[in-house]
Amino acid sequence: MILKSFEYSMLNSNEKYWTIKHFEIERINLFTAKNATGKTRTISAIYWLALLIMDKGIRSNVNYTVEFTDNSENYHYILKIKNTKVVFEKLVENGKTLLQRDDTGKGNIFTAQLGKNIEFQAPETKLAISRRDKIQYPYLEKIHDWANNLCFLSFGSSMNQEYGKQTTGENVILDGKSNIPVEVFIVGQLEFDNRFKKAVLSSMNNIGYDLTDIDAERWLYLDRNVRSEDETLFITEEDIKGIIIQKEISQGMFRALSIIIHLTYHTMMQIPATIIIDDIGEGLDFDRSTKLINLLIELAEANDTIQLIMSTNDRYVMNKVPFKYWQLIDRNGGECKVFNYQNSKKIFDEFKYTGLNNFDFLATDFINADRGQQ
């Protein structure tokens, strides 16, 4: 299951309206925009939708119109929330309404076991789509899987470099979908033995880091966030004697390592997943940044279970990523529109004849200049 199309709006307490108009999402996407245009807000809104579906909090004054697809079925979903209360919700599969409710929480939902719609009433602050019952509502499980398998990573952050993971003792649960890189690495090793480590090392070597080993161990991180029983990562480099513990790995290298650990796990597990990476390449030099993005695109192209969504406003990154993956956000006041190769092929093709770099497509405001001539 992947996200096929997206539309979103929000109205905050200051009555400031912000919306991103309907656009198609591809399997591989690079969101680009001028600063303060809305690229981070847009991809964050996708992440917030996943949290809403998983019943992890409620947002105020937001509207979603999205479409999911798993090739055989398309699911059209509409959600409207006002003052933290769900005022409208509807799910349609291939033209058939499966779920609909109003602002009282009352509605109808299709039950597979009975083969018909039944009435229900959900709490005003809960999404009806969040209910779980594999027998009665198997179609909802597909959407829950999409939400549960969505991974949001902010490349400009620490990527949880300051945290470790306890692996032994009662009530310890290891999750390959964790946002803590060492935990994902440990689970990958448990699932695939050294094949996982070798795949991570190979990818790190391919983007310019001469690592010879990577592993996890206790007692390697003295910090208030890490307990003595926690395991943390360490690496060895070809031209440096001894190990480099997680705390001492450079920020840029750790961010790249974290991304590669997460994506390697999902591709090797063949788990259908949406991977969102904000500010991809932030803090990396040009060569490693472009190599990392090329690697991620290659992994996504080779694994049709992965939907890759990245964002950047780095000119060097834009110059290296083909237009076919671009999602260019253009904002006018509180209204954003997305231009991509699918809905604006003529404009993108005309720009290619200018001989300018990809970044100049954004810098020269070519989208608006072209529209003004028509």
C-alpha positions in Angstrom: 0.0 0.0 0.0 1.4 3.4 -1.0 0.1 6.9 -0.9 -1.2 7.8 -4.4 -2.5 11.4 -4.0 -2.6 14.0 -1.3 -4.4 17.2 -0.4 -4.3 18.9 3.0 -5.4 22.1 4.7 -5.2 23.6 8.2 -6.7 26.6 10.0 -5.0 27.6 13.2 -6.2 29.7 16.1 -5.2 33.0 14.3 -7.5 32.1 11.4 -4.5 31.7 9.1 -5.4 29.3 6.3 -2.8 27.1 4.8 -3.5 24.5 2.1 -1.6 22.3 -0.3 -3.7 21.5 -3.3 -4.3 17.9 -4.7 -1.3 16.3 -6.3 -0.1 12.9 -7.3 2.6 11.2 -5.3 5.0 8.8 -7.1 7.0 5.9 -5.7 10.1 8.1 -5.6 9.8 11.8 -4.7 12.0 14.8 -4.1 10.1 17.7 -2.6 11.8 21.0 -3.5 10.8 24.6 -2.8 12.2 28.0 -1.8 12.7 28.6 1.9 9.5 29.0 4.0 7.3 27.6 1.2 6.0 24.5 2.9 8.1 21.4 1.9 8.7 20.3 5.5 5.1 21.2 6.5 3.8 19.1 3.6 5.8 15.9 4.3 5.1 16.4 8.0 1.4 16.4 7.3 1.8 13.0 5.7 3.5 11.8 8.8 0.7 13.3 11.0 -1.9 11.4 9.0 -0.2 8.2 9.9 -0.2 9.2 13.5 -3.9 10.0 13.4 -4.7 6.6 11.8 -2.7 4.8 14.5 -4.7 6.8 17.1 -1.6 8.6 18.5 -3.2 11.9 19.4 -5.6 14.2 17.6 -4.9 17.4 15.7 -7.0 20.5 15.5 -8.6 22.1 12.4 -7.1 20.0 9.7 -8.6 18.5 6.5 -7.2 15.6 4.5 -8.2 14.2 1.1 -5.9 11.3 0.1 -5.8 8.2 -2.0 -4.1 4.9 -1.2 -3.4 2.1 -3.7 -2.1 -1.4 -3.6 -2.4 -1.8 -7.4 -5.6 -3.8 -7.3 -7.6 -1.5 -5.0 -7.8 2.2 -4.6 -8.9 3.8 -1.4 -10.2 7.4 -1.3 -10.2 8.8 2.2 -11.6 12.2 3.4 -11.1 13.5 6.9 -12.2 16.8 8.5 -11.3 17.7 12.1 -12.5 20.9 13.7 -11.5 21.9 17.2 -10.0 18.4 17.8 -13.3 16.8 16.9 -13.9 14.7 13.8 -16.7 16.3 11.9 -16.6 14.2 8.7 -14.9 11.0 7.6 -15.4 8.8 4.6 -13.6 5.9 3.0 -14.4 4.7 -0.5 -12.9 1.6 -2.2 -13.1 1.5 -6.0 -16.3 3.6 -5.9 -17.9 1.7 -3.0 -18.4 3.5 0.3 -17.0 1.4 3.1 -17.2 4.0 5.9 -18.9 7.3 6.5 -19.6 9.3 9.7 -20.8 12.8 10.6 -20.0 15.3 13.3 -22.0 13.4 15.9 -19.8 10.3 15.4 -22.7 8.3 13.9 -22.3 6.6 10.6 -22.2 3.4 8.7 -19.4 0.9 8.1 -19.1 -2.1 5.8 -18.5 -5.5 7.6 -16.9 -8.2 5.6 -18.4 -11.1 7.7 -22.0 -9.8 7.2 -21.5 -8.5 3.7 -23.4 -5.3 4.5 -23.1 -1.9 6.2 -24.0 -1.5 9.8 -24.5 1.6 12.0 -22.0 2.7 14.5 -21.1 5.7 16.7 -17.5 6.6 17.3 -16.2 9.1 19.9 -16.0 12.6 18.5 -12.2 12.7 19.1 -11.5 9.3 17.5 -11.1 8.4 13.8 -13.5 5.6 12.8 -10.7 4.3 10.5 -8.6 3.6 13.5 -10.7 0.7 14.6 -9.1 -2.8 14.3 -10.9 -6.0 13.5 -9.3 -8.3 10.9 -12.5 -10.3 10.5 -15.0 -7.5 10.2 -12.8 -4.8 8.6 -9.9 -6.5 6.8 -9.7 -3.5 4.4 -8.8 -1.2 7.2 -5.7 -3.4 8.0 -4.1 -2.3 4.7 -4.3 1.3 5.7 -3.1 0.5 9.3 -0.1 -1.3 7.8 0.7 1.8 5.7 0.6 4.0 8.8 2.5 1.6 11.0 5.2 1.1 8.4 5.8 4.8 7.7 9.2 5.9 8.8 9.9 9.7 9.3 13.5 10.7 9.5 14.9 14.3 9.8 18.3 14.4 8.3 19.0 17.8 9.9 18.5 16.3 13.4 20.8 14.2 15.6 19.1 11.1 14.3 19.1 9.9 17.9 22.9 9.6 18.1 22.6 10.3 21.8 20.6 7.2 22.6 21.3 3.5 23.0 19.1 0.4 23.4 18.7 -2.2 26.1 18.6 -5.7 24.6 18.3 -8.0 27.6 16.0 -8.3 30.5 12.3 -8.6 31.1 9.9 -6.5 29.0 12.5 -5.6 26.5 11.0 -5.3 23.0 13.2 -4.8 19.9 11.5 -3.2 17.0 13.0 -2.8 13.5 10.7 0.2 12.9 12.2 2.1 15.9 13.7 5.6 15.3 16.8 4.6 17.2 19.4 3.4 14.7 21.2 1.0 17.0 18.0 -0.8 17.7 17.2 -1.2 14.0 20.8 -2.5 13.4 20.5 -5.1 16.2 17.2 -6.3 14.8 18.6 -6.5 11.3 21.5 -8.6 12.6 19.2 -10.9 14.4 17.1 -11.4 11.3 19.9 -11.7 8.7 23.1 -12.3 10.6 26.1 -10.7 9.0 24.3 -10.3 5.7 22.7 -7.2 7.2 26.0 -5.8 8.4 27.7 -6.4 5.0 24.9 -4.7 3.2 25.2 -1.6 5.5 29.0 -1.5 5.1 28.8 -1.9 1.3 26.4 1.1 1.1 28.6 3.2 3.4 31.6 2.4 1.2 29.7 3.3 -1.9 29.0 6.8 -0.7 32.6 7.4 0.3 33.1 6.2 3.9 35.9 3.6 4.2 34.4 1.6 7.0 35.7 -1.9 7.7 33.3 -2.9 10.5 30.2 -1.8 12.3 28.6 -3.5 15.4 26.9 -2.8 18.7 28.2 -3.2 22.2 27.6 -2.1 25.8 29.8 0.3 27.8 30.7 2.4 24.8 28.8 5.5 25.5 29.1 7.6 28.6 26.2 9.9 28.6 23.2 10.7 30.8 20.9 9.4 28.0 22.6 6.0 27.8 22.3 3.4 30.6 25.1 1.0 31.4 23.0 -1.9 30.0 22.3 -0.1 26.7 24.1 -1.1 23.5 25.4 1.6 21.1 27.0 1.4 17.7 30.7 1.5 17.0 32.6 1.5 13.7 36.2 1.0 12.4 37.7 2.8 9.5 40.4 1.5 7.2 43.0 4.2 8.0 42.3 4.6 11.7 43.4 2.2 14.4 40.9 1.2 17.1 37.2 1.7 17.2 35.1 4.9 16.9 32.2 4.8 19.3 28.8 6.1 18.5 29.3 9.3 20.4 32.4 10.2 18.5 31.1 9.4 15.0 30.8 12.7 13.0 27.3 14.0 12.7 27.3 13.8 8.9 28.5 10.2 8.9 26.1 9.1 11.6 23.1 10.7 9.8 24.1 8.8 6.6 24.7 5.6 8.6 21.3 5.9 10.3 19.4 6.4 6.9 21.2 3.4 5.4 20.5 1.2 8.4 16.7 2.1 8.2 16.4 1.6 4.5 18.5 -1.6 4.4 16.3 -3.1 7.1 13.1 -2.3 5.2 14.4 -3.5 1.8 15.8 -6.7 3.2 12.6 -7.5 5.2 10.6 -6.7 2.1 8.2 -4.7 4.2 6.0 -2.4 2.2 6.9 1.0 3.7 6.9 4.7 3.1 10.2 6.3 4.0 10.2 10.0 4.5 13.5 11.9 4.8 13.4 15.6 5.5 16.4 17.8 4.5 18.2 14.9 2.9 22.0 15.4 2.7 22.0 18.2 5.3 25.5 18.6 6.7 27.2 16.3 4.2 29.7 17.4 1.6 28.5 17.6 -2.0 30.1 14.3 -3.2 28.7 12.2 -0.3 25.3 13.9 -0.3 24.7 13.2 -4.0 26.1 9.6 -3.7 23.7 9.0 -0.8 20.7 10.2 -2.7 21.6 8.2 -5.7 22.0 5.1 -3.5 18.6 5.7 -1.9 17.0 6.1 -5.3 18.7 2.9 -6.6 17.4 0.9 -3.5 13.9 2.3 -4.0 13.9 1.6 -7.7 15.0 -2.0 -7.0 12.4 -2.6 -4.3 8.8 -1.9 -5.3 7.8 -2.3 -1.7 9.4 1.1 -0.9 7.9 4.5 -1.4 10.6 7.1 -0.9 9.7 10.7 -0.1 12.7 13.2 0.4 12.9 16.9 0.7 15.7 19.4 0.1 16.5 23.0 -1.0 20.2 22.2 -1.6 21.1 23.3 -5.1 23.7 20.6 -5.5 21.2 17.9 -4.6 18.6 19.3 -7.0 21.2 19.4 -9.8 21.8 15.7 -9.4 18.2 14.4 -9.1 16.2 14.0 -12.3 13.1 16.0 -12.9 11.0 12.9 -13.0 11.3 12.6 -9.2 10.7 16.3 -8.4 7.7 17.6 -6.5 8.1 21.4 -6.7 6.0 23.4 -4.2 4.9 26.9 -5.2 3.2 29.0 -2.6 0.9 32.0 -3.1 -0.1 33.4 0.2 -1.5 30.4 2.2 -2.2 28.3 -0.9 0.4 25.8 -2.2 0.4 24.0 -5.5 2.7 21.1 -6.4 4.2 20.9 -9.9 5.7 17.6 -11.1 6.7 15.8 -14.3 3.3 14.2 -14.5 1.1 17.3 -14.3 3.6 19.8 -15.9 5.6 17.8 -18.3 5.6 20.5 -21.0 7.1 23.1 -18.7 9.8 20.8 -17.4 10.7 19.7 -20.9 10.9 23.3 -22.1 13.3 24.1 -19.3 15.7 21.4 -20.4 16.4 23.3 -23.6 17.7 26.3 -21.7 20.9 24.5 -20.8 20.6 25.7 -17.2 21.1 23.5 -14.1 18.1 21.9 -12.4 18.4 24.3 -9.5 17.8 27.2 -11.8 14.3 25.8 -12.5 13.5 26.8 -8.9 15.8 29.9 -8.7 14.4 31.6 -11.8 10.8 30.8 -10.9 10.5 29.1 -14.2 7.1 27.6 -13.3 5.4 31.0 -12.9 7.3 32.7 -15.8 6.2 30.0 -18.1 2.6 30.2 -17.0 2.6 33.9 -17.5 3.4 33.5 -21.2 0.5 31.2 -21.9 
